[in-house]
Amino acid sequence: MPAEPQVRIFGSPQELFRAAAEEFCVTGSKSIQDHGRFTVALSGGSTPRGLHQELVTNFSSCLPWDKVFFFWGDERHVPPDSSDSNYRMANETLLSKLPISPENIFRVPAELPDARGAAGKYEQTLQQFFRSKQGAFPKFDFILLGMGPDGHTASLFPGTAALQAKDHLVVANWVDKLNTFRITFTYPVLNNAASVMFLVNGDEKAEMVRRALKDPAANLPCQKVRPVDGELLWYLDKGAALKL
């Protein structure tokens, strides 16, 4: 059965990020105890910065970082040193501040001129790391997601081709309104995860959060994230939860 959302609301952004960091560490500890490693897919946008800061400042010793492996659920089609790069943001705010080996970091090769080629290469990276057979999907221990003002998540935007992708792990998704490709995990990867966390803060997101969680007919991309054998967490501050 697809997971039902577990909604947790916190009084301030700081409390939200603290709780998310605690959940990250608890999930990581259980994963390492169970199968010797913790596989994580990070998110872009501004909200994860608060989680990253919390992990660096107050939880830097919560996990054996040599057993944590980092991937990205989506990436902009830009080089890794671009200010738009999700990898660069995570590296500057999290990865470079913790004892994490470069061998544990698997970024999207988004500097390649051909976005489809970059997506194909990243798909191969996932298959090799997880030793996935053809047609099988990797099982991430933890995938962090955000939600955009249009209800998109990862780089699964309304009305785009990637929403229908079923046979690939990673695709290059053309987003008309941005006039660019985004490289993104597909739903089968997101929905095969052991734990997915939506991290949303700010009252400007309140109406979209209400639609995502209370209106099944809204048909938003974020609503189609429903892990088949895992948990689905929605972590919100009181601003984002204003209309629930």
N, C-alpha and C positions, 0 to 999 in steps of 0.2 A: 504493500500500500504506500502511495506517495506520502511523504511526511507532511503533517499539518504544521503551520507556523507556530513557534513558541515565541510569544511577544514579551519582551521585558523592557520596562520603561524606567528611566533614571532621571533624577531631579536636575542634573546639570550636565553639560558636555564633559566636565572633568570626571564625574561619577560614571558616565557612560564609557569613557575611554579606560578608566580603571577596571570596570567590570569586564570589558572586552579583553583587556590584557590578562586578567585572571582566568577567563575562559580559555584564552589561547594557551596559557601555561598548563592548565589542567588537562586540556585535550592533548597537548603535546606530551605531557608526562605519561598519560594513559597509552598513547600511541607507541611511545618508545618502550614502555614496559611490555606492551603486547607484541610488537613486531620489530623493535629495534631501531625505528626511525620515525620521524615526523615530517610528512610531506605537506607543504603549504603552497597555496596559490594566492598571491597578493593582488591588490586592487589599485587602480589609479584614483585620481580626484584628490580633493583637499581633505576630506574627512579622515582617511587613514593616518594622516600626519599626527593627529592627536593620539591614536593608538600606538604609533611608532614611538612617539616621545615618552609615553607611559612605559612601554617595554624597556626602553633604553634607561630611563631614569629610575624606575622602581622595581623592575623585574629582570634586570640584566643577568641575574644568576639563577633564574627559575628553571632553565633547561640546559642540558649539555648541548651546546650549539653545534658541535661537530656531528650531531645526529639529526639536525634540522636541515631540510632541503627546500630551497625557495624557487618558485616558479611564478609566472604571471598569468592571470586569467584573461587579460587583454593588454594590448599595447597600441600606441599610435605609430603610424608609419613614418618614423623619424629615427635618426641616429641616437645612440645611447647617451651622447653628451648634449642632446637638445633639451631645452628647458621644458619642452612638452612631453618628454619621455617618462613613462611610468617607472621604468627601471631606474632612471636617474633620481627621481624623487625618493624612491624606496632606498636607494643606495646612500643618498645624502642624509636621510632622516633616521635610518634604521641599520642597514647592513654594515656600513662603514664604522658604526659606533659599537658594534658587538664583535666578539671573537669568532667571526664566521669566515670559513675558508672559501676562496673563489671557486673551489671545486664543488661547493654546495649550492652555488648560485647558477640558475639556468634561465638566462634572459632570452627574450624573443630577438632573433637576428633582424630587427626591424630596419636596420640600415641598408639592407639589400634593396636594390631599385625595384624589384618585382615583389609586390606585397604577397602575391599568391605563392611565390617561391619561398618567401620568409615563413608563411604559414605552414607550407609543406615541410620545411626544414624543422620547424618547432614541433610539428606532429611527430616527426621521426625521433626527435629528442625525447618526447614523452614515451613513445613506444619502446625505445631502447632503455630508458631509465626504469620504467615499470615492467619491462620485459613482456609487454602486451603482445598477444597474438593478433594477427590481422583480423579486424572486425571486433576486437575487444576494446573496452574502455578502461583507462586507468582509474584507480580508486584513491583519490586524494584524501588525506586525513582531515584537512581543513581548507576551505575556500572562503576567502573574504570577498564580499561584494558590496557595492554601493548601489544607489538608485538615483538616476538622473531626473531632472524636472519633467521629462517626457515619459518616465517609467522605464527607461532602458536600464539594463544592467550588463556588466562586462562591456563588450561593444555590440550587444544585441539590441539594435535600435528598432523602433516601430517601423513596419513596412519594408524591412530589409531582407535580403535573400538568406542571410545566416539563420534567421528564425526557423527555416525549414530544413537546415542541414542535419542529416541523421547518420551519415556514413563517415564523417570526418571528425577528428578530435579538435582540430584548429582550422579556421578558415579566414581568408581575407574578405572582409565585409565592406562593400562600397556603401558609404553613407552620403546620400545626395545633399542633405542640408549642410554637411560639413565639407563637401566636395573633396573627399579623401577616403582612402581605405583605412579601416581599422582591422587589426589582427586579433581574433578572439577565440576563446574556447566555445564549443558548441554545447547545446543543452544536454546531450548524452554524457558529456564529461562532467558538467556541473551537477547533474542529477545522479551521478554515480558516486558522489563524494560521501564520506562518512559524516561530515559536518559542514554545513554552509551557514555563514553568518552574514546577514545584511546589517551594515552599520550605517545609521542615518541620523543626522542631527540638524536642527534648525527649523524654525516655524515656517520657512518658505517651502519646506517639503511636506507640510502637514496634510494638505489636500491630496497630494499624490499618495502619501502613506495610507490615508483613509481609503482611497480607491483601490490601492493594491491589496489591502487586507480585508476590506468590507464589501467590495463590489466585484463579484465574480464575472460580471459581464463587461468589465472594463477592458479586458483583453490586452493587458500590458505585458511587455516582455518579462518584467520581473516576476509576474505571477506564474510563469511557466517553469520557474525554478522550484522543483519539488522532489528532493532526493528520494529515490525509490527504496533505499535501504540505509537511511541515515537520518540525521536530525537537521531541522531548518530553524535557525534562530533569527529573530528580528530584534536587534538591539537599538533602542530609540532613546533620545533625550526627550524631556517633556515638551519641548517645542515641536519636534517632529510628530509627537503623539497627540498633539492638541485636539485633533478632530476625531480621535477614536472613541 
